């Protein structure tokens, strides 16, 4: 699924297919770097579930059945509705950098997990450029005029982003409204 979404996004932003492998560190060929996370957020902790951040890879596929994921929209936090029949897909910094100067830029989404009122579990699939030691494929920017240009190493982007996540990235300061009820969620579809 991640390969299909990634290739569709590359086509959408106008990266020529011949450049997909280099642009994505082979992620478009299912040979990039991938990892899964299995998260359990507990209400016993008084702090936020996960600090605000943008993922560093190309895209993240999330699955949860419990409300708690929030996105920054303007100067507010908004809860992401939960639909058991759907996945949530977030684009990350690598996609934002790659597409920033294209005709159709794709923005990475600032998100966090709110403090939980009840147990919440989620799993995430992260798709990134190959970044094994000695085999760092890099992060690229694409422009119609110049094609692909290397911006930095994949590991550099990951390390810088990890620092921001654990230091607490600045983001909207307003708290979201109360989580939508199931009925309100149904009415907003």
Buried (B, 14 or more C-beta within 10 A) or exposed (E): EBBEBBBEBBEEBEBEEEBBBBBBBBBBEEBBBBEEEEBEBEEEEEEBBBBBBBBBBBBBBBEBEBBBBBBBEEEBBBBBBBEEEEBBBBBBBBBBBBBBBBEEEBEBBBBBBBEBEEEBEBEBBBBBBBBEEEEBBBBBBBEEEEBBEEBBBBBBBBEEBEEBBEEEBEBBEEEBEEBBEEEEBEEEE
